[in-house]
Amino acid sequence: MAVRGTIFVDAFAGPGLSPVRTTLKPSHTASLFAPEGDPDPAQVEFLKGSPRVAREITNPFNTYIFIERDAKRIAELTALATEYSDRRNIRVEKADANDALLAWLSSGIAWKRHRAVAFLDPFGVQVPWSTIEALAKTKAIEVIINFPLGMAIQRLLTKSGRVAPRLESFLG
């Protein structure tokens, strides 16, 4: 019988949890403009990142691939992989997202028997259209792109109306 499977790929994975609000301990020597002191761990709130959300869905994927470049985030993703090791195959890759995606696509996966979701959440315009085309050629991968409108796209728009080369590469 042919092996079938589902794959979740997060190309800009980030950490499994992100701090979103911190209340600092009051300090008698606190500056008027900059708070001093370490955050009270009890006052730190966290938001689940896409790797953790993907791991906690009711019907899990067979394989998870988390791609990240930052060493601290890699350590957090590795801890997440250990935390969920009983459920499915989790790979954490320290690599450039485009290089890792293209290497994954050329690894010989039988796309007639596999389906995947690729989540792309870049900080800027790091994903060239050619990478998105390569994902689409499989005809088996759903691509979800969180466009960095305020962080990158609006900053690359010119008053002259010309499209910046980096933005053209990103949007095809």
N, C-alpha and C positions, 0 to 999 in steps of 0.2 A: 504494500500500500504506500502511496506517495506521501511524503511528509508535507504537512501544511503548517502555516504559522502566520502569526501577526507580529509586527515589529513597530515599536515607537522609537522615533529618533528625535532627540532635542539637540539641535546643532549649536545653540548658545545657552547651555543648560543653566549656568549660574548655580547658586547653592540650593539645597533642598528647602531651606527656610531663610527668610530675609527679615531683619529687624525693621519695623516700620515706625515705632514710637518708643521713645525713651524719656523717662523722667529722671533728671539728675538729682542726686542727693544735695540738699542745701549745704552751702559752705559759707562760713563766716567771712572768708577772704574772697568770696566770689567777685569777679569783675562785673562792672555794670553792663558790659556788652557781651562778654563771653562766659558762659557757665563753666565752673570748674568742678572737678571731682569725677569719679567713675560712675557710670550708670548703675543703679541698683538693679541687679538681675531680676528681682521680683517685679520691676516696673517696665521691663522690656517686653514689647509685644511683637509677635512674629507673624508673617504672612507666608502661607505655603507657596513655594515656587512650583513651576511646571513639572519638575521631576517628581516631587512628592505627590502632586495632584494626579499625575499619570499612574503612579504606583498604587494609589488608593482607590482607583475605580473598581466598580463591582465586578466587571468582566475583564480581567487583566490581559495585557498583551503577553505573548510568549517570550519576547525578547525586548529589552530596553537598551538603547544606546544613548549615553549622555556625553556630549562633546563639549569640552571647555578648555580654555587656555590658562586660566589663572590657577596657580598652585594651591591657594587657600580654598578656592571653590572645589578644586579636584579632591582635596582632603574631605570636604563636607560631602561631596557626592559619593566618595568611597565609603564613608560612614553610612550613608543612606543605603548603598548597595548591600552592606553588611547587615543593616537593620532589616532589610526585606529579602535577604538571601534565600529564605525558605519558600518563596513564592515562584519566582521566575529567574531567568537568565538576565543579569544586568552587567553591561560593559560600560566602563568609564574610560573615556579616551582624552588624553591631553594632546590637543592638536588644533590646528586651524580648521574652522568649520568647513570651508570649501574643500580643502584637501581631504579631510576625513570623509565627507559625503561622497566625493568622487571615488575614493578608495573603496568605500563600502559598496557603491554601485558596481564597481568592477570586480567584486569579490566572488561573483558566480552564483548569486542567489537566483533560484528558479522562480521568476516572477509570476508564472502561471499557477504556482502553488502557494505563494505568499502575498500578503497585503501589508501595507505599512502606512503610518502617519508620520510625516516629517514636520516638526514644529520649528520654524525659523523666527527667532526673536532677536534680531541684531540690534546693537546699540547705534549703528549708523547704516551706511550703505555698503557693508562688507560682503554682501551676497550678489555676485554678478548674475545677470540673466542666464548666462550659460549654465550655471549650476541648477537653476530652476528648470531649464530645458532638459537637462540630464535626468533630473528626478521625474519629469513628466514623460520622458521616453519609455519608462518602464510600464506605463499604463496600469500600475498597481499601487501607486503611492499617492495618498492625499497629502497635499502640501498646505500647511497653514502658515501664513506669513503675518507677523505683527509688524506692520510698516511703522518705522520710527518717524512719523510725520513731523512732530515738533523738534525732535532731537537732530534730525539730519535732513530730511527732505526740504522743509521750509528754508533751512539755512543755505541750501544749495540752489535755490531759485534765484534767478538774477532779475534785475529790474528791466534789462534789455529784452527779456523774453527768451533768450537763448538757454538751452538746456545744458547744464554743466556736464562734462564727459563722465564724471563719476556717477551722476544721477542717471544719465542715459544707460550706462552699463547696468545699473541696478534695476531700472524699469524696462529695459529691453528696447 
